[in-house]
Amino acid sequence: MPDATTPKDWKKIAQASGYDIPEAQLEAISPALNTLHNAFAKLPAMLTAEDDPAPLFSPFAEDGR
């Protein structure tokens, strides 16, 4: 499995997603996309359960029943 720093084939990703982006534009933005991908791909491993923004709730009524 490729690691987070493996460059992505943004042309294939765009085509698979149904985007019709000219190749010259994809080549121009690929370095920025790779930089963003590398920065964000590492973040989930740094999260802990305490970082989870999901609300916590009790399935029980407030009176404990």
VMD Tcl script that builds the backbone (N, CA, C; Angstrom):
set m [mol new atoms 195]
animate dup $m
set s [atomselect $m all]
$s set {name element resname resid chain x y z} {
  {N N MET 1 A 0.845 -1.183 0.000}
  {CA C MET 1 A 0.000 0.000 0.000}
  {C C MET 1 A 0.886 1.242 0.000}
  {N N PRO 2 A 0.604 2.212 -0.863}
  {CA C PRO 2 A 1.423 3.417 -0.917}
  {C C PRO 2 A 1.291 4.220 0.367}
  {N N ASP 3 A 2.384 4.889 0.740}
  {CA C ASP 3 A 2.295 5.728 1.926}
  {C C ASP 3 A 1.718 7.089 1.561}
  {N N ALA 4 A 1.555 7.938 2.557}
  {CA C ALA 4 A 0.895 9.234 2.354}
  {C C ALA 4 A 1.679 10.155 1.436}
  {N N THR 5 A 2.980 9.923 1.289}
  {CA C THR 5 A 3.791 10.818 0.471}
  {C C THR 5 A 3.933 10.347 -0.973}
  {N N THR 6 A 3.312 9.224 -1.335}
  {CA C THR 6 A 3.356 8.747 -2.711}
  {C C THR 6 A 2.544 9.698 -3.593}
  {N N PRO 7 A 3.159 10.258 -4.646}
  {CA C PRO 7 A 2.397 11.161 -5.516}
  {C C PRO 7 A 1.188 10.447 -6.119}
  {N N LYS 8 A 0.107 11.173 -6.234}
  {CA C LYS 8 A -1.127 10.627 -6.784}
  {C C LYS 8 A -1.213 10.942 -8.271}
  {N N ASP 9 A -1.934 10.100 -9.001}
  {CA C ASP 9 A -2.197 10.356 -10.407}
  {C C ASP 9 A -3.494 11.153 -10.477}
  {N N TRP 10 A -3.365 12.466 -10.385}
  {CA C TRP 10 A -4.531 13.338 -10.305}
  {C C TRP 10 A -5.370 13.284 -11.571}
  {N N LYS 11 A -4.754 12.964 -12.708}
  {CA C LYS 11 A -5.513 12.847 -13.957}
  {C C LYS 11 A -6.491 11.679 -13.857}
  {N N LYS 12 A -6.010 10.534 -13.375}
  {CA C LYS 12 A -6.881 9.371 -13.223}
  {C C LYS 12 A -7.953 9.628 -12.172}
  {N N ILE 13 A -7.584 10.294 -11.100}
  {CA C ILE 13 A -8.551 10.604 -10.046}
  {C C ILE 13 A -9.641 11.523 -10.588}
  {N N ALA 14 A -9.257 12.535 -11.353}
  {CA C ALA 14 A -10.235 13.466 -11.933}
  {C C ALA 14 A -11.155 12.732 -12.904}
  {N N GLN 15 A -10.576 11.883 -13.748}
  {CA C GLN 15 A -11.389 11.139 -14.716}
  {C C GLN 15 A -12.358 10.191 -14.002}
  {N N ALA 16 A -11.875 9.487 -12.999}
  {CA C ALA 16 A -12.726 8.543 -12.266}
  {C C ALA 16 A -13.841 9.261 -11.514}
  {N N SER 17 A -13.603 10.509 -11.158}
  {CA C SER 17 A -14.605 11.297 -10.440}
  {C C SER 17 A -15.565 12.010 -11.382}
  {N N GLY 18 A -15.314 11.896 -12.680}
  {CA C GLY 18 A -16.198 12.499 -13.667}
  {C C GLY 18 A -15.875 13.945 -14.002}
  {N N TYR 19 A -14.692 14.410 -13.624}
  {CA C TYR 19 A -14.299 15.784 -13.934}
  {C C TYR 19 A -13.544 15.826 -15.255}
  {N N ASP 20 A -13.862 16.802 -16.078}
  {CA C ASP 20 A -13.193 16.978 -17.364}
  {C C ASP 20 A -12.250 18.178 -17.243}
  {N N ILE 21 A -11.083 17.939 -16.668}
  {CA C ILE 21 A -10.106 19.003 -16.444}
  {C C ILE 21 A -9.003 18.843 -17.483}
  {N N PRO 22 A -8.695 19.904 -18.223}
  {CA C PRO 22 A -7.634 19.816 -19.226}
  {C C PRO 22 A -6.302 19.369 -18.594}
  {N N GLU 23 A -5.576 18.541 -19.330}
  {CA C GLU 23 A -4.328 17.980 -18.814}
  {C C GLU 23 A -3.334 19.062 -18.392}
  {N N ALA 24 A -3.255 20.153 -19.158}
  {CA C ALA 24 A -2.320 21.233 -18.812}
  {C C ALA 24 A -2.653 21.836 -17.451}
  {N N GLN 25 A -3.937 21.972 -17.153}
  {CA C GLN 25 A -4.335 22.510 -15.849}
  {C C GLN 25 A -4.025 21.525 -14.730}
  {N N LEU 26 A -4.268 20.241 -14.984}
  {CA C LEU 26 A -3.934 19.237 -13.970}
  {C C LEU 26 A -2.439 19.209 -13.682}
  {N N GLU 27 A -1.625 19.320 -14.730}
  {CA C GLU 27 A -0.173 19.335 -14.532}
  {C C GLU 27 A 0.250 20.559 -13.725}
  {N N ALA 28 A -0.447 21.669 -13.951}
  {CA C ALA 28 A -0.093 22.897 -13.240}
  {C C ALA 28 A -0.441 22.822 -11.754}
  {N N ILE 29 A -1.551 22.140 -11.422}
  {CA C ILE 29 A -1.966 22.111 -10.018}
  {C C ILE 29 A -1.525 20.856 -9.269}
  {N N SER 30 A -0.991 19.873 -9.966}
  {CA C SER 30 A -0.569 18.627 -9.320}
  {C C SER 30 A 0.422 18.826 -8.176}
  {N N PRO 31 A 1.433 19.681 -8.312}
  {CA C PRO 31 A 2.347 19.864 -7.178}
  {C C PRO 31 A 1.625 20.382 -5.920}
  {N N ALA 32 A 0.708 21.313 -6.101}
  {CA C ALA 32 A -0.039 21.833 -4.949}
  {C C ALA 32 A -0.948 20.750 -4.359}
  {N N LEU 33 A -1.598 19.963 -5.219}
  {CA C LEU 33 A -2.454 18.879 -4.734}
  {C C LEU 33 A -1.641 17.847 -3.956}
  {N N ASN 34 A -0.446 17.513 -4.447}
  {CA C ASN 34 A 0.408 16.562 -3.728}
  {C C ASN 34 A 0.835 17.118 -2.371}
  {N N THR 35 A 1.157 18.396 -2.325}
  {CA C THR 35 A 1.555 19.019 -1.058}
  {C C THR 35 A 0.405 18.985 -0.062}
  {N N LEU 36 A -0.789 19.342 -0.520}
  {CA C LEU 36 A -1.960 19.301 0.358}
  {C C LEU 36 A -2.262 17.875 0.815}
  {N N HIS 37 A -2.198 16.937 -0.120}
  {CA C HIS 37 A -2.461 15.539 0.231}
  {C C HIS 37 A -1.470 15.059 1.294}
  {N N ASN 38 A -0.199 15.347 1.107}
  {CA C ASN 38 A 0.815 14.912 2.060}
  {C C ASN 38 A 0.596 15.524 3.440}
  {N N ALA 39 A 0.170 16.783 3.476}
  {CA C ALA 39 A -0.064 17.451 4.751}
  {C C ALA 39 A -1.274 16.862 5.467}
  {N N PHE 40 A -2.362 16.640 4.750}
  {CA C PHE 40 A -3.598 16.182 5.383}
  {C C PHE 40 A -3.628 14.681 5.626}
  {N N ALA 41 A -2.933 13.890 4.824}
  {CA C ALA 41 A -2.978 12.431 4.963}
  {C C ALA 41 A -2.383 11.960 6.281}
  {N N LYS 42 A -1.485 12.730 6.852}
  {CA C LYS 42 A -0.826 12.346 8.106}
  {C C LYS 42 A -1.660 12.690 9.338}
  {N N LEU 43 A -2.626 13.573 9.205}
  {CA C LEU 43 A -3.370 14.063 10.356}
  {C C LEU 43 A -4.233 13.024 11.068}
  {N N PRO 44 A -4.945 12.146 10.383}
  {CA C PRO 44 A -5.788 11.193 11.118}
  {C C PRO 44 A -5.028 10.338 12.123}
  {N N ALA 45 A -3.806 9.981 11.821}
  {CA C ALA 45 A -3.022 9.162 12.744}
  {C C ALA 45 A -2.685 9.913 14.027}
  {N N MET 46 A -2.759 11.228 13.982}
  {CA C MET 46 A -2.436 12.040 15.151}
  {C C MET 46 A -3.646 12.263 16.060}
  {N N LEU 47 A -4.842 11.903 15.594}
  {CA C LEU 47 A -6.050 12.121 16.384}
  {C C LEU 47 A -6.202 11.058 17.468}
  {N N THR 48 A -6.786 11.473 18.570}
  {CA C THR 48 A -7.108 10.544 19.649}
  {C C THR 48 A -8.624 10.535 19.810}
  {N N ALA 49 A -9.120 9.640 20.627}
  {CA C ALA 49 A -10.560 9.579 20.859}
  {C C ALA 49 A -11.076 10.888 21.454}
  {N N GLU 50 A -10.249 11.557 22.236}
  {CA C GLU 50 A -10.650 12.827 22.841}
  {C C GLU 50 A -10.797 13.937 21.797}
  {N N ASP 51 A -10.179 13.761 20.626}
  {CA C ASP 51 A -10.261 14.756 19.556}
  {C C ASP 51 A -11.521 14.602 18.716}
  {N N ASP 52 A -12.235 13.500 18.894}
  {CA C ASP 52 A -13.408 13.222 18.071}
  {C C ASP 52 A -14.482 14.272 18.317}
  {N N PRO 53 A -14.935 14.954 17.268}
  {CA C PRO 53 A -15.940 15.998 17.462}
  {C C PRO 53 A -17.371 15.461 17.566}
  {N N ALA 54 A -17.543 14.148 17.485}
  {CA C ALA 54 A -18.889 13.582 17.548}
  {C C ALA 54 A -19.494 13.839 18.926}
  {N N PRO 55 A -20.747 14.208 18.958}
  {CA C PRO 55 A -21.378 14.452 20.261}
  {C C PRO 55 A -21.586 13.142 21.010}
  {N N LEU 56 A -21.432 13.201 22.307}
  {CA C LEU 56 A -21.683 12.040 23.146}
  {C C LEU 56 A -23.063 12.205 23.765}
  {N N PHE 57 A -23.809 11.146 23.830}
  {CA C PHE 57 A -25.122 11.216 24.438}
  {C C PHE 57 A -25.428 9.901 25.128}
  {N N SER 58 A -26.320 9.979 26.065}
  {CA C SER 58 A -26.767 8.786 26.767}
  {C C SER 58 A -28.078 8.313 26.148}
  {N N PRO 59 A -28.238 7.016 25.947}
  {CA C PRO 59 A -29.499 6.527 25.393}
  {C C PRO 59 A -30.602 6.497 26.451}
  {N N PHE 60 A -30.255 6.871 27.687}
  {CA C PHE 60 A -31.212 6.835 28.776}
  {C C PHE 60 A -31.755 8.226 29.063}
  {N N ALA 61 A -32.961 8.275 29.557}
  {CA C ALA 61 A -33.555 9.554 29.954}
  {C C ALA 61 A -32.735 10.158 31.081}
  {N N GLU 62 A -32.845 11.454 31.245}
  {CA C GLU 62 A -32.041 12.126 32.274}
  {C C GLU 62 A -32.335 11.636 33.674}
  {N N ASP 63 A -33.507 11.058 33.907}
  {CA C ASP 63 A -33.824 10.570 35.254}
  {C C ASP 63 A -33.256 9.167 35.490}
  {N N GLY 64 A -32.487 8.629 34.535}
  {CA C GLY 64 A -31.789 7.365 34.713}
  {C C GLY 64 A -32.558 6.144 34.278}
  {N N ARG 65 A -33.770 6.291 33.772}
  {CA C ARG 65 A -34.555 5.124 33.344}
  {C C ARG 65 A -34.246 4.724 31.936}
}
mol reanalyze $m
mol bondsrecalc $m
mol representation Tube
mol addrep $m
